[in-house]
Structure formats: C-alpha cells, structure tokens
Amino acid sequence: AKIYHIPESDVTHELRTSAKAINFGIMYGKGAFSLGKDLGISVKEADTFLKTYLNTFPKVDGYMQNCIEHAKEKGYVETLFGRALPELASSNFQVRSSGERMARNTPIQGTAADIIKLAMVHVWQRLRDEKLQARLLLQVHDELIVEAPENEVEQVKRILKEEMEQVVSYSVPLTAEVGTGKTWLEAH
C-alpha cells in the first residue's frame, strides 16, 4: 500500500507480488534493468519504482549502507540468530566481492531462512506430538508443503498457521496464508 500510495484495502495479490519483487530486488542490490526484467516492465518504469521506494522508505538505503560498512569493519555479517557470513574476510577478490553483495541481504534473507527452518521443526513436532498422519514434505522458499489425509486438513492448516506466525516474535507480526489442494499449484 505504501509503495503504490493506495489504501491497504486496494492491495491486490498482483500488487503484493510486485511489491515483494521490489523489496527483494532492492535487498539483492538489483538495478532498474534487472528489476524491470523481473516485473515485466520497462527499465524507466523500474527506475521510477526504485526511486519512489527509496523516497518512501528513506531508511532502507541507510540500512543497506550500514550493513556493508559493518560487514567491512567486522569482516562478517550475521542473521538475527547469529549465523555468520565469513566471505568478507576472504583473500580471494571474487569471494570477497560476492560477500559484499550478500552483506546487504544476509541479515534479512538469512534471518528469514532461519525462521522458516525453525517453523519446519515446530510444525514437524506438532504433527508428531498430535499423532497425525500428515507429513511435512518440502520447503520452497517461504512455504512449507504438508501432505495430509482429508480428515486432518483443518487441523493441519491450523497448526501451520499457528507455528509459522508464532515461531518468533517481532514488533511487526509474521503472517502466513494457508492453501490446500491436490497439487501444489492448486494450493496456491
């Protein structure tokens, strides 16, 4: 809603998807060319999106610069759970350069990876503890895929939502959407 300057009630699935691409693109250090390609828009439109985003959220650029400065000073960055990125201390230029790119997004993306892994463990424990036949099959990015008999679907949906939203507590709440279907595509 803030990226497009519209009320939250007007945000569609497509706009949310586009906003996520912009968010991740900025964290990955993408420029207008790459972002335009990802969104299927012109470089000029992507450049406008980037500028609008950084004007709307001026602290983001400062945050990214601080990540890189901190990483250069300390020789590493880490996730909120303490997992470190040692590439910045490498004597190999290519490895070190890759580390500098990763320094921008490791605190965010690395923390997200840590969170989904914790959620996986919690979901698996709940399925086991509640003696369900459902099985945790796969993780795809920020999604967990569970196979469950029809009579367990509602209970499994509740478990997934609870565990994914409550696995950590931050000032901004985590939200999870749960879909069902005979295939992964149907579940979306």
C-alpha positions in Angstrom: 0.0 0.0 0.0 2.8 2.4 0.8 4.8 1.6 -2.3 1.8 2.3 -4.6 0.4 5.0 -2.3 -3.0 3.3 -2.1 -5.2 2.2 0.8 -4.5 -1.3 2.2 -7.9 -2.4 1.2 -7.0 -1.8 -2.5 -3.9 -4.0 -2.5 -4.4 -7.0 -4.8 -2.4 -10.2 -5.0 -0.6 -8.9 -8.1 0.3 -5.6 -6.4 1.6 -7.6 -3.3 3.7 -9.8 -5.6 5.1 -6.8 -7.4 5.9 -5.1 -4.1 7.7 -8.2 -2.9 9.8 -8.3 -6.0 10.7 -4.7 -5.4 11.6 -5.3 -1.8 13.7 -8.3 -2.5 15.3 -6.7 -5.6 16.5 -3.7 -3.5 17.9 -6.0 -0.8 19.7 -8.0 -3.5 21.1 -4.8 -4.9 19.2 -5.1 -8.2 19.2 -2.1 -10.6 16.4 -0.9 -12.8 17.3 -3.3 -15.6 17.1 -6.5 -13.5 14.0 -5.3 -11.7 12.3 -4.3 -14.9 13.0 -7.8 -16.3 11.7 -9.5 -13.1 8.5 -7.4 -13.2 8.0 -7.4 -16.9 8.1 -3.6 -17.1 10.4 -1.1 -18.8 13.7 0.0 -17.3 12.3 3.5 -17.0 9.3 2.2 -15.0 11.5 0.1 -12.8 13.8 3.0 -12.1 10.8 5.1 -11.1 9.7 2.3 -8.8 13.1 2.1 -7.2 13.3 5.9 -6.7 9.8 6.0 -5.3 10.5 3.1 -3.0 13.7 4.7 -1.6 11.9 8.1 -1.2 9.0 6.4 0.6 11.3 4.4 2.8 14.5 6.6 3.2 15.9 4.5 6.0 16.3 1.4 3.7 19.2 2.8 1.8 20.9 3.9 5.0 20.3 0.4 6.5 21.9 -1.3 3.5 24.9 1.0 3.6 25.3 0.3 7.3 25.2 -3.4 6.6 28.0 -3.1 4.2 30.1 -0.8 6.4 29.5 -3.1 9.4 30.5 -6.1 7.4 33.7 -4.5 6.1 34.6 -3.3 9.6 33.9 -6.7 11.4 34.7 -8.9 8.4 31.3 -10.6 8.5 27.5 -10.1 8.9 25.1 -12.3 10.7 21.5 -13.2 10.9 19.4 -12.3 14.0 20.0 -15.8 15.1 23.8 -15.4 14.9 24.6 -17.3 11.7 27.6 -15.6 10.2 28.7 -14.8 6.6 32.5 -15.2 6.6 33.1 -14.4 2.9 34.0 -10.8 3.6 37.3 -11.9 5.2 38.4 -13.9 2.2 41.7 -13.1 0.5 40.0 -14.1 -2.9 38.7 -11.0 -4.6 35.7 -12.7 -6.2 34.7 -14.4 -2.9 35.0 -11.1 -1.0 33.0 -9.2 -3.7 30.3 -11.8 -3.5 30.4 -11.4 0.3 29.8 -7.6 -0.1 26.7 -8.3 -2.2 25.5 -10.8 0.3 26.2 -8.4 3.2 23.2 -6.3 2.1 20.7 -9.1 2.3 22.1 -11.7 4.7 20.7 -10.1 7.8 17.2 -10.1 6.3 17.2 -13.1 3.9 19.4 -15.2 6.2 17.1 -14.4 9.1 14.1 -15.4 7.0 15.8 -18.7 6.2 16.5 -19.3 9.9 12.8 -18.5 10.7 11.4 -21.0 8.1 13.8 -23.7 9.4 12.6 -23.1 13.0 9.0 -23.2 11.7 9.7 -26.5 10.0 10.9 -28.0 13.2 7.9 -26.7 15.2 5.4 -28.0 12.6 7.1 -31.4 12.5 7.0 -31.6 16.3 3.3 -30.6 16.4 2.4 -33.2 13.7 4.3 -35.8 15.7 3.0 -34.8 19.1 -0.6 -34.7 17.9 -0.1 -38.1 16.4 -1.2 -37.0 12.9 -0.6 -39.0 9.7 0.2 -35.7 7.9 3.8 -35.4 6.8 6.0 -32.3 6.2 7.2 -32.9 2.7 9.1 -29.9 1.5 10.2 -26.3 2.0 10.1 -24.0 -1.1 11.4 -20.5 -0.2 9.0 -19.3 2.5 6.5 -22.1 2.0 6.0 -25.4 3.8 4.3 -28.2 2.0 2.5 -30.8 4.0 0.7 -33.9 2.8 -2.3 -34.8 4.9 -5.4 -37.1 4.8 -8.7 -35.3 4.2 -9.8 -35.7 7.8 -6.7 -33.9 9.1 -6.7 -30.9 6.7 -8.4 -28.4 9.0 -6.2 -29.3 12.0 -3.0 -29.2 9.9 -4.0 -25.8 8.4 -4.4 -24.5 12.0 -1.0 -26.0 13.0 0.8 -24.5 10.0 -0.7 -21.0 10.6 0.0 -21.0 14.3 3.5 -22.3 14.1 4.6 -20.1 11.1 3.1 -17.0 12.7 4.3 -17.6 16.2 7.7 -19.2 15.7 9.4 -15.8 16.5 8.0 -12.5 17.9 9.0 -9.2 16.4 7.4 -5.7 16.6 5.9 -6.5 13.1 3.8 -9.7 13.2 4.5 -12.5 10.9 1.5 -13.6 8.8 1.0 -16.8 6.9 -1.5 -17.8 4.3 -2.5 -21.5 4.2 -3.8 -23.0 1.0 -5.0 -26.6 0.2 -5.3 -28.6 -2.9 -4.5 -32.0 -4.5 -1.4 -30.4 -6.1 1.0 -27.6 -5.1 -0.4 -25.5 -7.9 -4.0 -26.0 -6.6 -2.9 -24.9 -3.1 -1.9 -21.5 -4.5 
